[in-house]
Structures are given as structure tokens and as C-alpha cells.
């Protein structure tokens, strides 16, 4: 470990790149904010005043578009100097693509007006943060380094406080070792406190940039719901393809063979009853296998035990079919929403299938409990680990999309060598 990282945070803070980038952010922010404020006030006022004529509409729309351009600069500045990445707001699109349509869309855009509000609010805040930062930095480093340059610019204390030079008859020069040490100590305290004050100042800037220059919560939620809808549609289509494939390759093929065997048995019944009996016996076996495959397919969709007895019995049933011994612990005071029960059952089934096929585990554990308004699931095994959530072959990526479609979260902890722990958080109600 680097020696600098062993120092206390209070001592490291004045010398960290994060602190000096924040200083640069504040210093650059004042002239930019004055420019944004002046242009915004001038053009928005002119556009508003001229709304009684046709000229007001394009001027006001241009002012809003200009403010959105300011937002691009401010988001880039926050990303580069504060490591604060704020996504751009929703773009402006006119219905017909013409100039009038575009101007109407800009004027009706809430994001555009939030950019104007940012230009108005940020200027006084930029003046305040600039003044505090410059005062702390100049006084702190000047007093802290006073022993290095006091022989060039001697300080003295007089009736008007600390001053440069002055009348020796009414002043006390800071030239004794004690006075120099006290001056340097005061400067050190200011230097050590400065970064924390600065971080508080730029925290307000982060809030302003996120709240006024980023996408609105409603727009973000709409985008998220659109994405979730796409996941749900894709998942449903994949499930239909899987069901069709399993029916075609399994039960349908066995039923076709059954029909052929029964047809042959019917033909041989009069001439060769013994051969017909053999064919009927084989057909009986095919019926059993087809029924078993249909039961397995139904369990993979939504088993009857889940509907009748709930998640505890359903998870115990799926655990009993796993090739690895599985301990099941379900502590639920009531039943969640049916859709959530179905997703929980499907996720645990797929995870236990992965345990059987890929983990090499000797034991596995399944737990389910309720925390507040969330359903928590955890599947653990003592296998080899190394499960990659992004690997499509493991199926975990698909499970994550299915869970995320209902505002759930799936987390995988699977270091190489094991063990593997998959934690799933689902809403209690859909």
C-alpha cells in the first residue's frame, strides 16, 4: 500500500487530486455562471417582453435552447472535475419536424425551463462558494507557509488587525518564533478544514446539476418502464418458444409414436394378439413418459402446488428434484402477489438447475423471508464458484432481466473456488 494512503484522511485531504479538482470547479464556475446568468436574463427577458409580437416566440425558444447548451457544458464540467456523471435530459422533438413545431416543443419542455432556473440560481451560489473557497485557500496556505516567506512580507498586528507593513509605533511584528509558530498553526487548521468545507460546497453543486440539468424523475421512470416492458415481452416470447420446443421435442413426439403404436396394435389385434399386446404395453409406457414430461413442463411454468399451497411447498418440491441435497428455509408471514410468487419460483428453479448442472456442489441452501415490503430469496451452494452474471450460458443474465422487470434486484457473489451466493430482492406486491 502506498504510504500516502496510510495517513489519516484529514491530513491527506488538502493534497488529494479530488480536492484540487473541486477547487478548479469552483474557480471556473464563477465566470461561467456570470456568463450564463447574464445571457439567460437578457434573452429570456427580451423574449418574454416581445411575446405580444411574433418575435418573442423564437427569441424565447432560442434562449431556452441556449440554456440547454449551457447544461451540456455544466454536466461535462461536473463529470470531469467532480466525477459526477449526470445523464442528459430527454431531447426535444417537434411533432412535424418544422421550426414552429420545434419551438413549441422547446417552450413546453420542462427540462428547458429547469436549465433556465439553474442559470438563475447558480450565479449567487457560485459567488458565495467562490468567495469562501478563495478566502479559505488564500488565508490557510498563506498563514501555514508564513515561516517560509515572512522575511519578505512581514505581518504585523495593529489596531486594524493583521496587516502588511505599517507604523511600528502601533503595531506588533510577527517575528518571534512563538508568533510565527502560532500563525503557522492557525494556517494549518484552516488548510485542514478547507477541503471538508469545499466538499460541502460542491455537494450543493452536485444537487443542482442532478436536479435541474438531468432528466426528470418522471422521464427516467417512463424510460425504465419502457425498458422493463421490452424485457417482459422478450421474456414472454422466450418462454413461448421454450414451451413450443419442449412440446415438439418431448410430449408431441411421444404422442405421435403412441398413435403409430396403437395403429399397429389395432391392425395386429385379430391376427397376432400377443404382438398387439406388446405394442399396447409399449404405448402405455409412452403415455407415462408423455404425462411425466407434461407435468415437468407445467411445473416450469406455474405448478399447481404453488397455486394451492404457496411458495414454501413449491420450493420444497423443486428442491426435492435437485440432484444435490438442498435445505429449504421459508419464513413468510403471508403469501406475496401471485406474479411475484411465480417469478420467485422460476428464479429458484433455474438457480437450482444451475447448481445441479454446473456447480459441482455437494450441498445447497434455499432461504426465503420478508423484509418490509420486499421478498428476499437466497440460494447458496458449496460448489466451485466462478459464476459470471454477464455470461449468457449460465442463465443468470436472463434471470436478472426477469427480476429487474418488476423492480427487483439480483446480486451474485461467486468467487473462483466458491462458494456461490445468489441474493434476489423482489417487491412483495407486483
N, C-alpha and C positions, 0 to 999 in steps of 0.2 A: 504494500500500500504506500502511496506517495506520502511523504512526511507532512505535506501541507494539509492532507485530509485528516491527520491525527490532531490538528489544532482545534480548539473549540470553535463553534460556528460564529460566536460573537467576534472572535479575532480574525477569522477568515473573511467575514462578510465584506469589509471595506476593500479587499483586494480581489474579490471574485469577479469574473467576467460578467456575471449576471448583474452585479451592482453597477458596473460601469456602463453596461448596455442600457440599464434603466436611466442612468444619468443622461446618456446621449438621447434617449427617448424624450425625456422632459425638456432638455435644452432645444432639441429640434422642434418639439411640439409647440412652443410659444410662437415663433414666427409663422409656422404653418397655420396655427389656429387663428391668428390675427388675419391672415390672408383669407382663410375660409369664411371667417365671420364677416369681414368687410364685403367680400363679393356676394355672399349669401344675402346679407341685409340689403345691399344696393339693388340686386336683381329681383329678389322676392318683393321688396317694397315697390319697385318700379312696375313689376308685373301685376301686383295686386291693385296698384293705383290705376293702371290702364285697363283693368278688366271691363270697364264700361265701353271700351273700344275693342276691336278685334286684335289690336296689337298686344293686349295684356295676356292673351292665352298663350301665344308662342313664347313670349318673354318668360312667363311664369313656368311653362313646361321646360324651357331651356335652363332656367335656374334650378329646377328640381333635378334635371339630368346632370347638370354641373355638380350638384351636391352629391349625387351618386358616384360621380368620378372622384370627388374628394374621399368618399368612403373607400374606394379601391386603394388609394394611397394610404389611408389610415389603417386599413386591415393589413396591408403589406408591411407597414411600419411596426405594427403590433406583433406580426408574425416574425419579423427579422430581429427586433430588439427585445421583445418581451416573451418570445417563444409562445405566443398566444394566437393560435390559429382559429380564426372565425370564418366560417363559410360565407360566401356571397349570398345576398338575399335573392329571392325569386326574380328572374328577369321580367322586363316589361315587354309585352307583346300586344300590339293592336289587333283587333278582330279582322280588319280588312287589309292590313299591311300598309295603308296610306299614312300620310303625315298627320291628318286630322285624327285618325284612329290612334296613332301613336301618342299624340299629345293628350288625348283623352285618357289613355291608359296610364300615362305618367302622372297626370293630375289625380287619378283615382287610386294610385298605388300608395298603400300605407308605408311601404319601405322608403319611398321617395321623401315623404314628409318626415319620417324618422331621421333621415340624413340631414334635413334642414334643421330639425331640433338639435341634432348633435352639433352642428356648426354654431348654433346659438349658445348651447350650454357649455361646450368645451372651452370656449375662449376665456371666460372668467376662471374656470378651473385651471386652465393652462397657466394663467398669470399667477395664481396662488401657488401651484406646485413648482413653477419655475422660481418664484421668489424664495420659497422655503428651501428648495434644493440648493440654489446658489448660495444662500446665506449659510446653510449648514456646511456646505463643501468649502467655501472660501474661509470662513472663520475656523472651522475644525482643522483643516490642513495647515492654515497659516499659524495658528497657535501651537499646533502639535510640532511643527517644524521650526518654531521660533528659535530654539538654540542654534540652528544652522545658519540663520541669516540675521539675528538680532544685532550683530555688529555693523550690518549695512543699513537696516531700517530699525533703529531703536524705538521701542514703545515706551510711553510714559503714562502714568495715571495722574490726572488732574481733576479739576472741578467738573469738566465735561466728560469724564470717563477716560477710556483708553484712547490715546491719540498718537499720531505720528509727530515727532519733534515737539516744539512748544517752548514756553518760558520756563527755564529751570527753577525760577523762584517759586513757582506754584505747581510744580509737578514732581513726581517721583519716578525716576527712570527704573525700568525693569532690567537691572543689570547684575543683581546679586544671584548667586547660584540657587538660593531658595526661591526667589521670584521667578527665575527662568524655569525652574522645575515645576512650580505651581502652574505657570502659564502653559507649559507643555502638557501637564496632566489634564488641565481643563480641555485643551485641544484634543487630547486622546479620547476623552469621554465623548466629545462631540463627534469625532471621527467614528467611534464605535457605535454610537446611537444613530448616526446619519443613515446607514443602509436600511435599518428597520423602519425609520420614518419614510424613507424613499419607497420601500416596498408597499407600505400602506398607501402612499400617494398613487403609485402606478396600479394598485389594486382597483382604485376607483376608475382609472382609465380602462382597465380590462372590462369592468362592468358597463361602462359607457359604450365601448366598442361592441361588446357582445349584445347588449340590449338594444342599441339603436342602429348599428351598422350590419348586423347579421340578419338571418331570416327570422320571421316572427314564429312564435311557438305554434300558432295555428297552421302556418305554411309548412313548418317542419313536421307537424303531426300528419297533415294531409299527405306529404311525401312519404312518410313512414307507412301510413295506411295503404297507400298505393303500392308500395313495395311489398307489404305483407299480403295484400290481395294477390299480387303476382305469385308469391311463394305458395299461397293456398291453392291457387289454380294449378300451378305446376305440380304440387304435391298430389292433388286430386287426380290429375291426368296420369301421373306416375303410378298411383295406386290402381287406377283402372287398367293400365297396361299390365301391371303385375298380376292382377286378378285374371285378366283375359289370358295371359301367358300360362299361369298355373292351371287354369281350367282346360286350356287347349292341350297342354303337355301332360296333364295328370288325369283328372276325372273324365274329361271328354274322351281321351284316348282309351281309357279303360272301359267306358260305357260303349264305345264303338266296338271294341274287342268282345265285350259281353254280348252285344247284339249279334255279332257274327257267330259266336259260340252257341248261342241259343238257336239261331237259324240252322246251324249244322245239326244240333241235337234234335231239333224238330224233324229234320229230314231222316235222321237215323233211328228215330224212335221206334218205327214199325219194323225196320229191317234188322237193326242191331241195338237192342235196348241197353246192353252193357256199355257200348261206346257212347250212346246218348247220355247214360248216367255219368260217365266220366266227364263229358263236356258240360253237363249241368253242374257237376261238382266244381269244375274249373271256373264256370261262370259265377257260381256262388262265392268263390274266393275273390274274383274280380270285383264283385259287388261290395264285399267287405273293404277291399282296398280303396275303392272309389269313395265309399262313405267316410273312411278314415281321412282321405285327402280333403274331402269337402269339409269335414269337421275342423281339420287343421287350417284350411283357408278361412273358415268362419272365425276361428279363434284369432287369426291375424288381423281380421277386420274389426270386429267387435263381438267378443264371445258372450254367450248367454249368461255365463256365471258373473261377468262384470255387470250386466244389466240387473240380474236378480239379486246378487249378494254383495256387490261393491268391489272396491279396489283390493281390499285385504285378501279375499278369496281368489280373485283373479290373479293377483301377483303370486300367491302361493301355488296356484295351478301351473302358471308358466314356469315357476322355479322348479317344480317337480319334474318338468320335462327337460330341464337343462342337464347336460352330460356332466356338469360339475356340481358337487353338493353346494346348495345355496341356502343361507339363513335369511329368513324374511321377518322384518320387524315393522309392522304398520301401526302407527298410533294416530288415528284420525278421529276426532270427536263426532264428525258427521261426514256426509258424502259431498264432494265438490260438485261443480256443474258437470252434467253428463259429457259435454265436449271435452272438458279438462280431464275427466276420468279416462276417456278414450285415448287422448294424447299421452297421458301418463302411462297407461298400459302399453301402448305401442312403443314408447321410448324404452321402457324397461325390458320389453320383449326383445327389441333389437339389440340392446346392450348385452343382455344375457346370451343372445345368439352369437355376438362377437366374442364373448368370454368363452363359449364352447368351441368356436372355430379357430380363433387366432391367439388367445392369451397364453395358453399352456398353464393355466392356473389350476390349483388343487382345491381351492375353496373360493366362494364368492358370497357377498353380503348385499342385501337389498333393504333399504330403510326408507320409510315414508312418514312424514309428520307435517303438522300445520304450524306456521309461524305468522301470526297476524292474519292478513288476508292473502297469504301465499301458501301454496302447496310445495313442499320440499321433498325431493327424491334424491337418493344417493345410492349408487351401485359401485361396489368395491370388489377387487379381486387381488389375489397374491401372485398374479402372472408375471410375464417378462416385461410388461410395460412398453413404452415407446409408441403409444398411440398418438397419431398426429391428427388434431381436429380438422385440419385443412385437407387431409387425404381422403379423396372420394372413395377409395377402396374400402376404407374402414366403415363407411356409412355414417360416421359421426357428423360430417358436414351437413348431410341431409337432415339428420335429427335436429341439428342446431337451427336450420331454417324452419323446420316444422314448429319447434318450440318458440322461436322468435316471432312467428306469425301471430301468436296470441300474447305478445309482450312478455314472453318468458326468457330465461337465460339458461344456457348450458355451458358449464365450465369443466374442462378436462385437466386433471393432474396426473400425468403418466410419464415419469422419468424412465429413462432406459434402465432396465433391470427391475422395474416395478417398485412398489405396487401401483395399480391404476385406480383412480377415484374419479368418478363422473358425478357431478352435482347438478341437479336440474331444479330450477325455480319456476313455478307456474302460478298464474293468478288463480285464486280459489274459485272465482266466478268468471265465466267467459265474458 
